[in-house]
Amino acid sequence: MAVTRDQLIKAVSALGFQESVILGYFDSVAAKTQIAALTAVSTANATDLTTAVALANANKVAINAIIAALKA
């Protein structure tokens, strides 16, 4: 069962300040690292079929990286 944001806030608020800071730090380190590693799509704008396919593939890779970072 997934924990809702409200449930997490209630659980963290029951902890002391130090514990909640530690919990927040360890919970977000992986996601912050993966999000920071995201890069812009550098493929040139599409002007023909070949570059359109290359741009679509680059966008797919970038979107999958964003999804993976958000799931972390």
PDB file of N, CA, C, O and CB in Angstrom:
ATOM      1  N   MET A   1       0.841  -1.175   0.000  1.00  0.00           N
ATOM      2  CA  MET A   1       0.000   0.000   0.000  1.00  0.00           C
ATOM      3  C   MET A   1       0.894   1.248   0.000  1.00  0.00           C
ATOM      4  O   MET A   1       1.830   1.354   0.792  1.00  0.00           O
ATOM      5  CB  MET A   1      -0.961  -0.007   1.224  1.00  0.00           C
ATOM      6  N   ALA A   2       0.594   2.169  -0.880  1.00  0.00           N
ATOM      7  CA  ALA A   2       1.372   3.403  -0.972  1.00  0.00           C
ATOM      8  C   ALA A   2       1.001   4.355   0.157  1.00  0.00           C
ATOM      9  O   ALA A   2      -0.150   4.419   0.589  1.00  0.00           O
ATOM     10  CB  ALA A   2       1.151   4.082  -2.333  1.00  0.00           C
ATOM     11  N   VAL A   3       1.984   5.078   0.615  1.00  0.00           N
ATOM     12  CA  VAL A   3       1.774   6.056   1.681  1.00  0.00           C
ATOM     13  C   VAL A   3       1.471   7.403   1.035  1.00  0.00           C
ATOM     14  O   VAL A   3       2.187   7.844   0.136  1.00  0.00           O
ATOM     15  CB  VAL A   3       3.023   6.151   2.628  1.00  0.00           C
ATOM     16  N   THR A   4       0.419   8.044   1.492  1.00  0.00           N
ATOM     17  CA  THR A   4       0.074   9.355   0.939  1.00  0.00           C
ATOM     18  C   THR A   4       0.971  10.419   1.539  1.00  0.00           C
ATOM     19  O   THR A   4       1.620  10.196   2.561  1.00  0.00           O
ATOM     20  CB  THR A   4      -1.408   9.693   1.199  1.00  0.00           C
ATOM     21  N   ARG A   5       1.003  11.568   0.901  1.00  0.00           N
ATOM     22  CA  ARG A   5       1.804  12.696   1.399  1.00  0.00           C
ATOM     23  C   ARG A   5       1.327  13.109   2.787  1.00  0.00           C
ATOM     24  O   ARG A   5       2.148  13.390   3.660  1.00  0.00           O
ATOM     25  CB  ARG A   5       1.725  13.901   0.425  1.00  0.00           C
ATOM     26  N   ASP A   6       0.023  13.150   3.006  1.00  0.00           N
ATOM     27  CA  ASP A   6      -0.518  13.531   4.319  1.00  0.00           C
ATOM     28  C   ASP A   6      -0.093  12.544   5.408  1.00  0.00           C
ATOM     29  O   ASP A   6       0.253  12.954   6.516  1.00  0.00           O
ATOM     30  CB  ASP A   6      -2.051  13.612   4.258  1.00  0.00           C
ATOM     31  N   GLN A   7      -0.118  11.254   5.098  1.00  0.00           N
ATOM     32  CA  GLN A   7       0.305  10.249   6.064  1.00  0.00           C
ATOM     33  C   GLN A   7       1.784  10.420   6.410  1.00  0.00           C
ATOM     34  O   GLN A   7       2.175  10.290   7.570  1.00  0.00           O
ATOM     35  CB  GLN A   7       0.044   8.840   5.517  1.00  0.00           C
ATOM     36  N   LEU A   8       2.607  10.713   5.389  1.00  0.00           N
ATOM     37  CA  LEU A   8       4.023  10.918   5.621  1.00  0.00           C
ATOM     38  C   LEU A   8       4.259  12.154   6.483  1.00  0.00           C
ATOM     39  O   LEU A   8       5.093  12.128   7.388  1.00  0.00           O
ATOM     40  CB  LEU A   8       4.764  11.046   4.294  1.00  0.00           C
ATOM     41  N   ILE A   9       3.535  13.229   6.213  1.00  0.00           N
ATOM     42  CA  ILE A   9       3.682  14.454   7.010  1.00  0.00           C
ATOM     43  C   ILE A   9       3.294  14.198   8.460  1.00  0.00           C
ATOM     44  O   ILE A   9       3.976  14.671   9.370  1.00  0.00           O
ATOM     45  CB  ILE A   9       2.822  15.592   6.422  1.00  0.00           C
ATOM     46  N   LYS A  10       2.211  13.461   8.694  1.00  0.00           N
ATOM     47  CA  LYS A  10       1.804  13.136  10.061  1.00  0.00           C
ATOM     48  C   LYS A  10       2.862  12.305  10.767  1.00  0.00           C
ATOM     49  O   LYS A  10       3.158  12.535  11.939  1.00  0.00           O
ATOM     50  CB  LYS A  10       0.473  12.391  10.058  1.00  0.00           C
ATOM     51  N   ALA A  11       3.427  11.345  10.061  1.00  0.00           N
ATOM     52  CA  ALA A  11       4.445  10.484  10.660  1.00  0.00           C
ATOM     53  C   ALA A  11       5.704  11.273  10.981  1.00  0.00           C
ATOM     54  O   ALA A  11       6.290  11.094  12.049  1.00  0.00           O
ATOM     55  CB  ALA A  11       4.778   9.319   9.727  1.00  0.00           C
ATOM     56  N   VAL A  12       6.125  12.138  10.077  1.00  0.00           N
ATOM     57  CA  VAL A  12       7.329  12.926  10.304  1.00  0.00           C
ATOM     58  C   VAL A  12       7.097  13.940  11.417  1.00  0.00           C
ATOM     59  O   VAL A  12       7.996  14.202  12.215  1.00  0.00           O
ATOM     60  CB  VAL A  12       7.761  13.637   9.014  1.00  0.00           C
ATOM     61  N   SER A  13       5.895  14.512  11.475  1.00  0.00           N
ATOM     62  CA  SER A  13       5.619  15.507  12.521  1.00  0.00           C
ATOM     63  C   SER A  13       5.629  14.868  13.913  1.00  0.00           C
ATOM     64  O   SER A  13       5.837  15.563  14.907  1.00  0.00           O
ATOM     65  CB  SER A  13       4.260  16.187  12.267  1.00  0.00           C
ATOM     66  N   ALA A  14       5.408  13.560  13.991  1.00  0.00           N
ATOM     67  CA  ALA A  14       5.457  12.867  15.272  1.00  0.00           C
ATOM     68  C   ALA A  14       6.899  12.668  15.734  1.00  0.00           C
ATOM     69  O   ALA A  14       7.146  12.425  16.915  1.00  0.00           O
ATOM     70  CB  ALA A  14       4.743  11.518  15.173  1.00  0.00           C
ATOM     71  N   LEU A  15       7.835  12.770  14.819  1.00  0.00           N
ATOM     72  CA  LEU A  15       9.246  12.632  15.168  1.00  0.00           C
ATOM     73  C   LEU A  15       9.777  13.950  15.710  1.00  0.00           C
ATOM     74  O   LEU A  15       9.143  14.995  15.559  1.00  0.00           O
ATOM     75  CB  LEU A  15      10.073  12.179  13.947  1.00  0.00           C
ATOM     76  N   GLY A  16      10.912  13.895  16.323  1.00  0.00           N
ATOM     77  CA  GLY A  16      11.589  15.118  16.743  1.00  0.00           C
ATOM     78  C   GLY A  16      12.185  15.810  15.529  1.00  0.00           C
ATOM     79  O   GLY A  16      12.242  15.231  14.445  1.00  0.00           O
ATOM     80  N   PHE A  17      12.624  17.034  15.708  1.00  0.00           N
ATOM     81  CA  PHE A  17      13.177  17.817  14.606  1.00  0.00           C
ATOM     82  C   PHE A  17      14.372  17.121  13.962  1.00  0.00           C
ATOM     83  O   PHE A  17      14.450  17.027  12.737  1.00  0.00           O
ATOM     84  CB  PHE A  17      13.587  19.197  15.097  1.00  0.00           C
ATOM     85  N   GLN A  18      15.294  16.638  14.774  1.00  0.00           N
ATOM     86  CA  GLN A  18      16.500  16.009  14.244  1.00  0.00           C
ATOM     87  C   GLN A  18      16.158  14.772  13.417  1.00  0.00           C
ATOM     88  O   GLN A  18      16.713  14.576  12.336  1.00  0.00           O
ATOM     89  CB  GLN A  18      17.449  15.634  15.384  1.00  0.00           C
ATOM     90  N   GLU A  19      15.265  13.953  13.912  1.00  0.00           N
ATOM     91  CA  GLU A  19      14.886  12.742  13.191  1.00  0.00           C
ATOM     92  C   GLU A  19      14.211  13.075  11.868  1.00  0.00           C
ATOM     93  O   GLU A  19      14.444  12.399  10.866  1.00  0.00           O
ATOM     94  CB  GLU A  19      13.964  11.882  14.046  1.00  0.00           C
ATOM     95  N   SER A  20      13.376  14.109  11.857  1.00  0.00           N
ATOM     96  CA  SER A  20      12.681  14.456  10.615  1.00  0.00           C
ATOM     97  C   SER A  20      13.653  15.003   9.581  1.00  0.00           C
ATOM     98  O   SER A  20      13.485  14.761   8.386  1.00  0.00           O
ATOM     99  CB  SER A  20      11.574  15.478  10.886  1.00  0.00           C
ATOM    100  N   VAL A  21      14.673  15.743  10.029  1.00  0.00           N
ATOM    101  CA  VAL A  21      15.692  16.248   9.108  1.00  0.00           C
ATOM    102  C   VAL A  21      16.473  15.087   8.512  1.00  0.00           C
ATOM    103  O   VAL A  21      16.723  15.054   7.307  1.00  0.00           O
ATOM    104  CB  VAL A  21      16.647  17.227   9.826  1.00  0.00           C
ATOM    105  N   ILE A  22      16.858  14.136   9.353  1.00  0.00           N
ATOM    106  CA  ILE A  22      17.603  12.967   8.879  1.00  0.00           C
ATOM    107  C   ILE A  22      16.747  12.167   7.906  1.00  0.00           C
ATOM    108  O   ILE A  22      17.239  11.760   6.853  1.00  0.00           O
ATOM    109  CB  ILE A  22      18.047  12.076  10.066  1.00  0.00           C
ATOM    110  N   LEU A  23      15.501  11.935   8.227  1.00  0.00           N
ATOM    111  CA  LEU A  23      14.605  11.189   7.354  1.00  0.00           C
ATOM    112  C   LEU A  23      14.470  11.898   6.016  1.00  0.00           C
ATOM    113  O   LEU A  23      14.557  11.255   4.970  1.00  0.00           O
ATOM    114  CB  LEU A  23      13.226  11.011   8.010  1.00  0.00           C
ATOM    115  N   GLY A  24      14.262  13.188   6.025  1.00  0.00           N
ATOM    116  CA  GLY A  24      14.124  13.949   4.779  1.00  0.00           C
ATOM    117  C   GLY A  24      15.390  13.917   3.954  1.00  0.00           C
ATOM    118  O   GLY A  24      15.327  13.845   2.727  1.00  0.00           O
ATOM    119  N   TYR A  25      16.548  13.969   4.612  1.00  0.00           N
ATOM    120  CA  TYR A  25      17.815  13.935   3.888  1.00  0.00           C
ATOM    121  C   TYR A  25      17.997  12.614   3.161  1.00  0.00           C
ATOM    122  O   TYR A  25      18.275  12.602   1.962  1.00  0.00           O
ATOM    123  CB  TYR A  25      18.978  14.171   4.841  1.00  0.00           C
ATOM    124  N   PHE A  26      17.845  11.505   3.870  1.00  0.00           N
ATOM    125  CA  PHE A  26      18.081  10.214   3.248  1.00  0.00           C
ATOM    126  C   PHE A  26      17.008   9.870   2.222  1.00  0.00           C
ATOM    127  O   PHE A  26      17.283   9.133   1.275  1.00  0.00           O
ATOM    128  CB  PHE A  26      18.149   9.138   4.304  1.00  0.00           C
ATOM    129  N   ASP A  27      15.815  10.377   2.386  1.00  0.00           N
ATOM    130  CA  ASP A  27      14.745  10.104   1.446  1.00  0.00           C
ATOM    131  C   ASP A  27      14.967  10.823   0.127  1.00  0.00           C
ATOM    132  O   ASP A  27      14.542  10.328  -0.917  1.00  0.00           O
ATOM    133  CB  ASP A  27      13.414  10.504   2.038  1.00  0.00           C
ATOM    134  N   SER A  28      15.620  11.975   0.147  1.00  0.00           N
ATOM    135  CA  SER A  28      15.713  12.784  -1.056  1.00  0.00           C
ATOM    136  C   SER A  28      17.075  12.768  -1.736  1.00  0.00           C
ATOM    137  O   SER A  28      17.214  13.319  -2.827  1.00  0.00           O
ATOM    138  CB  SER A  28      15.361  14.170  -0.728  1.00  0.00           C
ATOM    139  N   VAL A  29      18.078  12.156  -1.128  1.00  0.00           N
ATOM    140  CA  VAL A  29      19.430  12.187  -1.699  1.00  0.00           C
ATOM    141  C   VAL A  29      19.470  11.540  -3.075  1.00  0.00           C
ATOM    142  O   VAL A  29      20.016  12.123  -4.012  1.00  0.00           O
ATOM    143  CB  VAL A  29      20.415  11.483  -0.770  1.00  0.00           C
ATOM    144  N   ALA A  30      18.909  10.359  -3.213  1.00  0.00           N
ATOM    145  CA  ALA A  30      18.958   9.666  -4.506  1.00  0.00           C
ATOM    146  C   ALA A  30      18.211  10.438  -5.575  1.00  0.00           C
ATOM    147  O   ALA A  30      18.706  10.587  -6.692  1.00  0.00           O
ATOM    148  CB  ALA A  30      18.376   8.264  -4.383  1.00  0.00           C
ATOM    149  N   ALA A  31      17.028  10.931  -5.246  1.00  0.00           N
ATOM    150  CA  ALA A  31      16.241  11.670  -6.229  1.00  0.00           C
ATOM    151  C   ALA A  31      16.957  12.953  -6.634  1.00  0.00           C
ATOM    152  O   ALA A  31      16.985  13.289  -7.818  1.00  0.00           O
ATOM    153  CB  ALA A  31      14.846  11.993  -5.672  1.00  0.00           C
ATOM    154  N   LYS A  32      17.534  13.673  -5.684  1.00  0.00           N
ATOM    155  CA  LYS A  32      18.237  14.908  -6.018  1.00  0.00           C
ATOM    156  C   LYS A  32      19.424  14.627  -6.925  1.00  0.00           C
ATOM    157  O   LYS A  32      19.679  15.386  -7.860  1.00  0.00           O
ATOM    158  CB  LYS A  32      18.703  15.621  -4.747  1.00  0.00           C
ATOM    159  N   THR A  33      20.143  13.562  -6.667  1.00  0.00           N
ATOM    160  CA  THR A  33      21.292  13.205  -7.492  1.00  0.00           C
ATOM    161  C   THR A  33      20.856  12.885  -8.908  1.00  0.00           C
ATOM    162  O   THR A  33      21.481  13.333  -9.869  1.00  0.00           O
ATOM    163  CB  THR A  33      22.039  12.018  -6.890  1.00  0.00           C
ATOM    164  N   GLN A  34      19.784  12.112  -9.044  1.00  0.00           N
ATOM    165  CA  GLN A  34      19.314  11.746 -10.374  1.00  0.00           C
ATOM    166  C   GLN A  34      18.715  12.936 -11.110  1.00  0.00           C
ATOM    167  O   GLN A  34      18.894  13.069 -12.320  1.00  0.00           O
ATOM    168  CB  GLN A  34      18.291  10.632 -10.278  1.00  0.00           C
ATOM    169  N   ILE A  35      18.017  13.789 -10.402  1.00  0.00           N
ATOM    170  CA  ILE A  35      17.442  14.968 -11.042  1.00  0.00           C
ATOM    171  C   ILE A  35      18.554  15.919 -11.479  1.00  0.00           C
ATOM    172  O   ILE A  35      18.488  16.494 -12.565  1.00  0.00           O
ATOM    173  CB  ILE A  35      16.461  15.684 -10.087  1.00  0.00           C
ATOM    174  N   ALA A  36      19.571  16.084 -10.640  1.00  0.00           N
ATOM    175  CA  ALA A  36      20.692  16.957 -10.993  1.00  0.00           C
ATOM    176  C   ALA A  36      21.452  16.436 -12.211  1.00  0.00           C
ATOM    177  O   ALA A  36      22.059  17.217 -12.944  1.00  0.00           O
ATOM    178  CB  ALA A  36      21.645  17.096  -9.808  1.00  0.00           C
ATOM    179  N   ALA A  37      21.420  15.135 -12.427  1.00  0.00           N
ATOM    180  CA  ALA A  37      22.143  14.537 -13.549  1.00  0.00           C
ATOM    181  C   ALA A  37      21.399  14.672 -14.875  1.00  0.00           C
ATOM    182  O   ALA A  37      21.968  14.376 -15.925  1.00  0.00           O
ATOM    183  CB  ALA A  37      22.404  13.079 -13.267  1.00  0.00           C
ATOM    184  N   LEU A  38      20.146  15.111 -14.851  1.00  0.00           N
ATOM    185  CA  LEU A  38      19.392  15.268 -16.094  1.00  0.00           C
ATOM    186  C   LEU A  38      20.023  16.353 -16.950  1.00  0.00           C
ATOM    187  O   LEU A  38      20.504  17.364 -16.439  1.00  0.00           O
ATOM    188  CB  LEU A  38      17.915  15.604 -15.802  1.00  0.00           C
ATOM    189  N   THR A  39      20.015  16.130 -18.260  1.00  0.00           N
ATOM    190  CA  THR A  39      20.564  17.112 -19.180  1.00  0.00           C
ATOM    191  C   THR A  39      19.527  17.483 -20.233  1.00  0.00           C
ATOM    192  O   THR A  39      18.567  16.749 -20.468  1.00  0.00           O
ATOM    193  CB  THR A  39      21.839  16.577 -19.844  1.00  0.00           C
ATOM    194  N   ALA A  40      19.737  18.616 -20.851  1.00  0.00           N
ATOM    195  CA  ALA A  40      18.827  19.073 -21.904  1.00  0.00           C
ATOM    196  C   ALA A  40      18.995  18.205 -23.149  1.00  0.00           C
ATOM    197  O   ALA A  40      20.059  17.631 -23.381  1.00  0.00           O
ATOM    198  CB  ALA A  40      19.085  20.565 -22.245  1.00  0.00           C
ATOM    199  N   VAL A  41      17.940  18.118 -23.938  1.00  0.00           N
ATOM    200  CA  VAL A  41      18.009  17.414 -25.219  1.00  0.00           C
ATOM    201  C   VAL A  41      18.828  18.289 -26.164  1.00  0.00           C
ATOM    202  O   VAL A  41      18.464  19.435 -26.427  1.00  0.00           O
ATOM    203  CB  VAL A  41      16.564  17.114 -25.807  1.00  0.00           C
ATOM    204  N   SER A  42      19.921  17.753 -26.666  1.00  0.00           N
ATOM    205  CA  SER A  42      20.810  18.561 -27.501  1.00  0.00           C
ATOM    206  C   SER A  42      20.725  18.219 -28.982  1.00  0.00           C
ATOM    207  O   SER A  42      21.513  18.719 -29.784  1.00  0.00           O
ATOM    208  CB  SER A  42      22.224  18.397 -27.038  1.00  0.00           C
ATOM    209  N   THR A  43      19.783  17.380 -29.340  1.00  0.00           N
ATOM    210  CA  THR A  43      19.602  17.027 -30.742  1.00  0.00           C
ATOM    211  C   THR A  43      19.049  18.230 -31.506  1.00  0.00           C
ATOM    212  O   THR A  43      18.195  18.959 -31.002  1.00  0.00           O
ATOM    213  CB  THR A  43      18.658  15.804 -30.884  1.00  0.00           C
ATOM    214  N   ALA A  44      19.540  18.425 -32.711  1.00  0.00           N
ATOM    215  CA  ALA A  44      19.117  19.567 -33.525  1.00  0.00           C
ATOM    216  C   ALA A  44      17.629  19.472 -33.868  1.00  0.00           C
ATOM    217  O   ALA A  44      17.050  18.386 -33.879  1.00  0.00           O
ATOM    218  CB  ALA A  44      19.954  19.645 -34.814  1.00  0.00           C
ATOM    219  N   ASN A  45      17.028  20.615 -34.145  1.00  0.00           N
ATOM    220  CA  ASN A  45      15.628  20.642 -34.575  1.00  0.00           C
ATOM    221  C   ASN A  45      15.458  19.820 -35.844  1.00  0.00           C
ATOM    222  O   ASN A  45      16.353  19.767 -36.688  1.00  0.00           O
ATOM    223  CB  ASN A  45      15.150  22.093 -34.807  1.00  0.00           C
ATOM    224  N   ALA A  46      14.314  19.186 -35.969  1.00  0.00           N
ATOM    225  CA  ALA A  46      14.057  18.317 -37.112  1.00  0.00           C
ATOM    226  C   ALA A  46      13.780  19.134 -38.375  1.00  0.00           C
ATOM    227  O   ALA A  46      12.960  20.052 -38.372  1.00  0.00           O
ATOM    228  CB  ALA A  46      12.877  17.386 -36.815  1.00  0.00           C
ATOM    229  N   THR A  47      14.472  18.783 -39.441  1.00  0.00           N
ATOM    230  CA  THR A  47      14.248  19.425 -40.738  1.00  0.00           C
ATOM    231  C   THR A  47      13.891  18.414 -41.814  1.00  0.00           C
ATOM    232  O   THR A  47      13.476  18.793 -42.910  1.00  0.00           O
ATOM    233  CB  THR A  47      15.481  20.208 -41.158  1.00  0.00           C
ATOM    234  N   ASP A  48      14.049  17.138 -41.513  1.00  0.00           N
ATOM    235  CA  ASP A  48      13.682  16.070 -42.449  1.00  0.00           C
ATOM    236  C   ASP A  48      13.348  14.820 -41.634  1.00  0.00           C
ATOM    237  O   ASP A  48      13.400  14.842 -40.404  1.00  0.00           O
ATOM    238  CB  ASP A  48      14.843  15.782 -43.480  1.00  0.00           C
ATOM    239  N   LEU A  49      13.012  13.758 -42.311  1.00  0.00           N
ATOM    240  CA  LEU A  49      12.591  12.536 -41.626  1.00  0.00           C
ATOM    241  C   LEU A  49      13.697  11.978 -40.723  1.00  0.00           C
ATOM    242  O   LEU A  49      13.423  11.547 -39.603  1.00  0.00           O
ATOM    243  CB  LEU A  49      12.176  11.481 -42.649  1.00  0.00           C
ATOM    244  N   THR A  50      14.912  11.985 -41.195  1.00  0.00           N
ATOM    245  CA  THR A  50      16.015  11.426 -40.409  1.00  0.00           C
ATOM    246  C   THR A  50      16.220  12.189 -39.111  1.00  0.00           C
ATOM    247  O   THR A  50      16.365  11.584 -38.049  1.00  0.00           O
ATOM    248  CB  THR A  50      17.303  11.436 -41.222  1.00  0.00           C
ATOM    249  N   THR A  51      16.232  13.521 -39.190  1.00  0.00           N
ATOM    250  CA  THR A  51      16.432  14.300 -37.961  1.00  0.00           C
ATOM    251  C   THR A  51      15.190  14.267 -37.079  1.00  0.00           C
ATOM    252  O   THR A  51      15.298  14.404 -35.861  1.00  0.00           O
ATOM    253  CB  THR A  51      16.791  15.752 -38.300  1.00  0.00           C
ATOM    254  N   ALA A  52      14.003  14.085 -37.680  1.00  0.00           N
ATOM    255  CA  ALA A  52      12.787  13.964 -36.881  1.00  0.00           C
ATOM    256  C   ALA A  52      12.827  12.688 -36.047  1.00  0.00           C
ATOM    257  O   ALA A  52      12.435  12.695 -34.880  1.00  0.00           O
ATOM    258  CB  ALA A  52      11.539  13.975 -37.785  1.00  0.00           C
ATOM    259  N   VAL A  53      13.293  11.605 -36.634  1.00  0.00           N
ATOM    260  CA  VAL A  53      13.415  10.337 -35.904  1.00  0.00           C
ATOM    261  C   VAL A  53      14.469  10.472 -34.811  1.00  0.00           C
ATOM    262  O   VAL A  53      14.266  10.003 -33.691  1.00  0.00           O
ATOM    263  CB  VAL A  53      13.781   9.173 -36.869  1.00  0.00           C
ATOM    264  N   ALA A  54      15.594  11.111 -35.131  1.00  0.00           N
ATOM    265  CA  ALA A  54      16.650  11.296 -34.127  1.00  0.00           C
ATOM    266  C   ALA A  54      16.147  12.138 -32.962  1.00  0.00           C
ATOM    267  O   ALA A  54      16.438  11.833 -31.806  1.00  0.00           O
ATOM    268  CB  ALA A  54      17.889  11.957 -34.760  1.00  0.00           C
ATOM    269  N   LEU A  55      15.398  13.192 -33.255  1.00  0.00           N
ATOM    270  CA  LEU A  55      14.860  14.047 -32.203  1.00  0.00           C
ATOM    271  C   LEU A  55      13.832  13.298 -31.359  1.00  0.00           C
ATOM    272  O   LEU A  55      13.819  13.427 -30.135  1.00  0.00           O
ATOM    273  CB  LEU A  55      14.231  15.304 -32.810  1.00  0.00           C
ATOM    274  N   ALA A  56      12.974  12.521 -32.008  1.00  0.00           N
ATOM    275  CA  ALA A  56      11.984  11.729 -31.263  1.00  0.00           C
ATOM    276  C   ALA A  56      12.672  10.735 -30.337  1.00  0.00           C
ATOM    277  O   ALA A  56      12.249  10.555 -29.195  1.00  0.00           O
ATOM    278  CB  ALA A  56      11.045  10.984 -32.232  1.00  0.00           C
ATOM    279  N   ASN A  57      13.724  10.093 -30.819  1.00  0.00           N
ATOM    280  CA  ASN A  57      14.457   9.131 -29.990  1.00  0.00           C
ATOM    281  C   ASN A  57      15.160   9.825 -28.825  1.00  0.00           C
ATOM    282  O   ASN A  57      15.175   9.301 -27.711  1.00  0.00           O
ATOM    283  CB  ASN A  57      15.482   8.369 -30.840  1.00  0.00           C
ATOM    284  N   ALA A  58      15.738  10.994 -29.073  1.00  0.00           N
ATOM    285  CA  ALA A  58      16.403  11.744 -27.997  1.00  0.00           C
ATOM    286  C   ALA A  58      15.381  12.180 -26.948  1.00  0.00           C
ATOM    287  O   ALA A  58      15.659  12.134 -25.750  1.00  0.00           O
ATOM    288  CB  ALA A  58      17.149  12.981 -28.568  1.00  0.00           C
ATOM    289  N   ASN A  59      14.205  12.600 -27.399  1.00  0.00           N
ATOM    290  CA  ASN A  59      13.156  12.998 -26.457  1.00  0.00           C
ATOM    291  C   ASN A  59      12.686  11.811 -25.625  1.00  0.00           C
ATOM    292  O   ASN A  59      12.420  11.952 -24.432  1.00  0.00           O
ATOM    293  CB  ASN A  59      11.971  13.617 -27.207  1.00  0.00           C
ATOM    294  N   LYS A  60      12.582  10.647 -26.249  1.00  0.00           N
ATOM    295  CA  LYS A  60      12.171   9.442 -25.524  1.00  0.00           C
ATOM    296  C   LYS A  60      13.170   9.124 -24.417  1.00  0.00           C
ATOM    297  O   LYS A  60      12.776   8.808 -23.294  1.00  0.00           O
ATOM    298  CB  LYS A  60      12.040   8.242 -26.488  1.00  0.00           C
ATOM    299  N   VAL A  61      14.456   9.205 -24.729  1.00  0.00           N
ATOM    300  CA  VAL A  61      15.498   8.942 -23.735  1.00  0.00           C
ATOM    301  C   VAL A  61      15.398   9.950 -22.589  1.00  0.00           C
ATOM    302  O   VAL A  61      15.489   9.581 -21.419  1.00  0.00           O
ATOM    303  CB  VAL A  61      16.903   9.001 -24.388  1.00  0.00           C
ATOM    304  N   ALA A  62      15.210  11.228 -22.937  1.00  0.00           N
ATOM    305  CA  ALA A  62      15.125  12.273 -21.912  1.00  0.00           C
ATOM    306  C   ALA A  62      13.892  12.077 -21.028  1.00  0.00           C
ATOM    307  O   ALA A  62      13.974  12.231 -19.810  1.00  0.00           O
ATOM    308  CB  ALA A  62      15.089  13.665 -22.568  1.00  0.00           C
ATOM    309  N   ILE A  63      12.769  11.745 -21.624  1.00  0.00           N
ATOM    310  CA  ILE A  63      11.535  11.528 -20.862  1.00  0.00           C
ATOM    311  C   ILE A  63      11.691  10.330 -19.932  1.00  0.00           C
ATOM    312  O   ILE A  63      11.259  10.385 -18.781  1.00  0.00           O
ATOM    313  CB  ILE A  63      10.334  11.315 -21.814  1.00  0.00           C
ATOM    314  N   ASN A  64      12.301   9.251 -20.413  1.00  0.00           N
ATOM    315  CA  ASN A  64      12.520   8.079 -19.559  1.00  0.00           C
ATOM    316  C   ASN A  64      13.451   8.405 -18.391  1.00  0.00           C
ATOM    317  O   ASN A  64      13.255   7.904 -17.284  1.00  0.00           O
ATOM    318  CB  ASN A  64      13.102   6.922 -20.383  1.00  0.00           C
ATOM    319  N   ALA A  65      14.455   9.238 -18.631  1.00  0.00           N
ATOM    320  CA  ALA A  65      15.359   9.645 -17.547  1.00  0.00           C
ATOM    321  C   ALA A  65      14.621  10.477 -16.511  1.00  0.00           C
ATOM    322  O   ALA A  65      14.860  10.327 -15.313  1.00  0.00           O
ATOM    323  CB  ALA A  65      16.553  10.439 -18.105  1.00  0.00           C
ATOM    324  N   ILE A  66      13.733  11.346 -16.953  1.00  0.00           N
ATOM    325  CA  ILE A  66      12.936  12.161 -16.016  1.00  0.00           C
ATOM    326  C   ILE A  66      12.036  11.259 -15.178  1.00  0.00           C
ATOM    327  O   ILE A  66      11.951  11.421 -13.961  1.00  0.00           O
ATOM    328  CB  ILE A  66      12.079  13.215 -16.784  1.00  0.00           C
ATOM    329  N   ILE A  67      11.375  10.324 -15.816  1.00  0.00           N
ATOM    330  CA  ILE A  67      10.487   9.401 -15.103  1.00  0.00           C
ATOM    331  C   ILE A  67      11.279   8.592 -14.064  1.00  0.00           C
ATOM    332  O   ILE A  67      10.831   8.426 -12.930  1.00  0.00           O
ATOM    333  CB  ILE A  67       9.778   8.448 -16.105  1.00  0.00           C
ATOM    334  N   ALA A  68      12.435   8.101 -14.454  1.00  0.00           N
ATOM    335  CA  ALA A  68      13.264   7.321 -13.525  1.00  0.00           C
ATOM    336  C   ALA A  68      13.707   8.171 -12.339  1.00  0.00           C
ATOM    337  O   ALA A  68      13.714   7.695 -11.204  1.00  0.00           O
ATOM    338  CB  ALA A  68      14.496   6.752 -14.251  1.00  0.00           C
ATOM    339  N   ALA A  69      14.079   9.433 -12.595  1.00  0.00           N
ATOM    340  CA  ALA A  69      14.506  10.313 -11.516  1.00  0.00           C
ATOM    341  C   ALA A  69      13.358  10.623 -10.567  1.00  0.00           C
ATOM    342  O   ALA A  69      13.559  10.707  -9.355  1.00  0.00           O
ATOM    343  CB  ALA A  69      15.077  11.603 -12.083  1.00  0.00           C
ATOM    344  N   LEU A  70      12.170  10.792 -11.100  1.00  0.00           N
ATOM    345  CA  LEU A  70      11.014  11.092 -10.257  1.00  0.00           C
ATOM    346  C   LEU A  70      10.582   9.880  -9.438  1.00  0.00           C
ATOM    347  O   LEU A  70      10.057  10.034  -8.335  1.00  0.00           O
ATOM    348  CB  LEU A  70       9.852  11.578 -11.112  1.00  0.00           C
ATOM    349  N   LYS A  71      10.797   8.692  -9.960  1.00  0.00           N
ATOM    350  CA  LYS A  71      10.435   7.478  -9.228  1.00  0.00           C
ATOM    351  C   LYS A  71      11.438   7.134  -8.138  1.00  0.00           C
ATOM    352  O   LYS A  71      11.120   6.375  -7.223  1.00  0.00           O
ATOM    353  CB  LYS A  71      10.312   6.317 -10.183  1.00  0.00           C
ATOM    354  N   ALA A  72      12.643   7.681  -8.224  1.00  0.00           N
ATOM    355  CA  ALA A  72      13.702   7.336  -7.259  1.00  0.00           C
ATOM    356  C   ALA A  72      13.361   7.837  -5.872  1.00  0.00           C
ATOM    357  O   ALA A  72      14.135   7.637  -4.936  1.00  0.00           O
ATOM    358  CB  ALA A  72      15.049   7.918  -7.702  1.00  0.00           C
TER     359      ALA A  72
END
